[in-house]
Amino acid sequence: MPRTAVKEKKAFPAKLALMEARVALAEGRRQVYGSQLSSDPKAGGLYVRPLEDPDHVDERRAALGLGTMAGYLQHWNLAWDVEAYKKQLTSLETSMSIIIQ
């Protein structure tokens, strides 16, 4: 129903992305659009919570009507470096005790 509402311009794409990300992460899956961030108490900064197929996140975001990851992360003064993110992904999942199904 929420996806239909977005398609019919009755709901905001960003709200759908946030909702889907929260559900996926709560179920132990990776988020799809990269909308959920967390703070790292050790490093003292924000990071993107585990993300499915980071190489194609901008394509998925565009299909939903969202801007790029880089543009989204500018709101928090973060830079998007997909290669660096992919290197960190396993440790992010381990530290968050997320089991990807």
C-alpha positions in Angstrom: 0.0 0.0 0.0 2.7 2.6 0.8 4.5 1.9 -2.5 1.2 2.5 -4.4 0.7 5.8 -2.4 4.2 6.9 -3.5 3.5 6.0 -7.2 0.2 8.0 -7.0 2.0 11.0 -5.4 0.0 10.6 -2.2 3.0 9.9 -0.1 6.6 11.1 0.0 9.3 8.7 -1.3 11.6 9.6 1.6 9.0 8.4 4.1 8.7 5.1 2.3 12.5 4.7 2.2 12.7 5.4 5.9 9.9 2.9 6.8 11.3 0.1 4.6 14.8 0.6 6.1 13.6 0.5 9.6 11.7 -2.7 9.0 14.6 -4.4 7.1 17.1 -3.5 9.8 14.8 -4.7 12.6 14.4 -8.0 10.7 18.2 -8.4 10.4 18.3 -7.5 6.8 20.2 -4.7 5.0 18.4 -1.5 4.1 17.8 -0.7 0.4 18.0 3.1 0.0 20.6 4.0 2.6 18.2 6.3 4.6 19.2 5.0 8.1 22.3 6.3 9.8 23.7 5.5 13.3 26.3 7.1 15.4 29.5 5.3 16.2 30.3 5.8 19.9 34.0 4.8 19.4 34.7 7.0 16.4 32.2 9.7 17.4 30.6 10.1 14.0 27.7 8.9 11.9 27.7 6.0 9.4 25.3 4.5 7.0 23.8 1.3 8.5 24.2 -1.9 6.5 23.1 -1.3 2.9 22.2 -3.9 0.2 24.3 -3.7 -3.0 26.0 -0.3 -2.3 27.2 -0.1 -5.9 23.6 0.4 -7.2 22.1 2.4 -4.3 21.8 5.6 -6.5 19.9 3.7 -9.1 17.4 2.4 -6.6 17.1 5.8 -5.0 16.5 7.5 -8.4 13.8 4.9 -9.3 12.0 5.9 -6.1 12.4 9.6 -6.7 15.1 10.2 -4.2 18.4 12.1 -4.7 21.8 10.5 -4.7 23.5 9.0 -1.6 26.2 11.7 -1.8 23.5 14.4 -1.8 21.6 12.8 1.1 24.7 12.5 3.2 25.7 16.1 2.7 22.9 17.0 5.2 25.2 15.4 7.9 28.4 16.7 6.4 29.3 13.1 5.4 31.0 12.0 2.1 29.8 9.0 0.2 32.7 6.7 -0.8 31.2 3.4 -2.0 34.5 1.6 -2.1 35.4 2.6 1.5 31.8 1.7 2.6 32.0 -1.8 1.1 35.3 -2.4 3.0 33.6 -1.4 6.3 30.3 -3.3 5.6 31.3 -6.6 7.2 32.5 -5.0 10.4 29.4 -2.8 10.5 27.2 -5.9 10.4 29.3 -7.7 12.9 29.3 -4.8 15.4 25.6 -4.4 15.0 25.0 -8.2 15.3 23.0 -8.2 12.1 22.6 -11.4 10.3 21.9 -10.9 6.6 19.5 -13.4 5.2 
